[in-house]
Amino acid sequence: MRILVLLGWLMVPVAFGAYHYGPGQEKLRLDDVGKTLQAADRLAAEEDWAAAIAKYDSALSQLPEGRLDDARRIKLQRAKVRMQDRKLPEAYADLTELVDQLEDDKSADPELVDDAREALANSQYYMTWLMRLEGLPNAEWEPEIDGARQTYRLLAEQAEACGDQARAKELREDLESTIRLARLDLDELQGLDLPSQCKNCKSGQCNKPGKKPGKKPNGQKPPKDARGASSGPPPDNSGS
């Protein structure tokens, strides 16, 4: 019996070492990732966009291999913050790739898929704004605004089916904004103040600089900026 007890005690450090250098290492790394993400979220809340993006990049580099779902969530949040940091084309490219991956993955979390779709629709809305100001033909920007419109309609219908009327109302407002943007004459669009997500950005679709927007004629107020890193397009007063 004493031999068995002694062997048991001798196995404790062996077991501890196996855990520490095996699963324990991954847990330590995940703890570090969690702390980095907390710092990134705090910086984003303080609107220190560039610093927040750097923290999200750091979290991705710290993440253990095989944590695909976690990596996608971090990339989604980073793309939302990139839009706020006036890096719209980069955010648009990241979100396009992310949504394609999620839609191809049948095991992906449906809530994550919808969140990514909405963020992509937001970027499509603002990209349409830029592309129109750059004078691109309808054939270039209409697919983007159509994609955003279809996504907002789908998400609004899903919210209504789930009984979330407040959420459905927000998405319906975003849907109406896409319709107004598509119908606006270019002169009217140039009279609106640029959303903050579009300032200092170019769509990358052409080499023409966007025209400087003036003040809205007839004293009409310009649209408000988006409600936050995860919100949809600003509702405007340009009519439908």
ZICORZI-V73669 format. One record per backbone hydrogen bond with DSSP energy under -0.5 kcal/mol. CO is the residue of the C=O (numbers start at 1). NH is the residue of the N-H. Records with the same first field share a line. If there is no record, write none. Layout:
CO: NH ; NH
//
This chain:
1: 5
2: 6
3: 7
4: 8
5: 9
6: 10
7: 11
8: 12
9: 12 ; 13
10: 14
11: 15
12: 16
13: 17
14: 18
15: 19
16: 20
17: 21
19: 22 ; 24 ; 25
22: 25 ; 26
23: 27
24: 28
25: 29
26: 30
27: 31
28: 32
29: 33
30: 34
31: 35
32: 36
33: 37
34: 38
35: 39
36: 40
37: 41
38: 42
39: 43
40: 44
41: 45
42: 46
43: 48
44: 47
47: 49
48: 52
49: 53
50: 54
51: 55
52: 56
53: 57
54: 58
55: 59
56: 60
57: 61
58: 62
59: 63
64: 67
66: 68
67: 71
68: 72
69: 73
70: 74
71: 75
72: 76
73: 77
74: 78
75: 79
76: 80
77: 81
78: 82
79: 83
80: 84
81: 85
82: 87
83: 86
87: 91
88: 92
89: 93
90: 94
91: 95
92: 96
93: 97
94: 98
95: 99
96: 100
97: 101
98: 102
99: 103
100: 104
101: 105
102: 105
104: 106
105: 108
109: 113
110: 114
111: 115
112: 116
113: 117
114: 118
115: 119
116: 120
117: 121
118: 122
119: 123
120: 124
121: 125
122: 126
123: 127
124: 128
125: 129
126: 130
127: 131
128: 132
129: 133
130: 134
131: 136
132: 135
133: 211
137: 140 ; 141
138: 142
141: 145
142: 146
143: 147
144: 148
145: 149
146: 150
147: 151
148: 152
149: 153
150: 154
151: 155
152: 156
153: 157
154: 158
155: 159
156: 160
157: 161
158: 162
159: 164
160: 163
163: 165
164: 168
165: 169
166: 170
167: 171
168: 172
169: 173
170: 174
171: 175
172: 176
173: 177
174: 178
175: 179
176: 180
177: 181
178: 182
179: 183
180: 184
185: 189
186: 190
187: 191
188: 191
189: 192
190: 214
195: 198 ; 199
198: 201
216: 219
217: 220
228: 231
235: 224
//
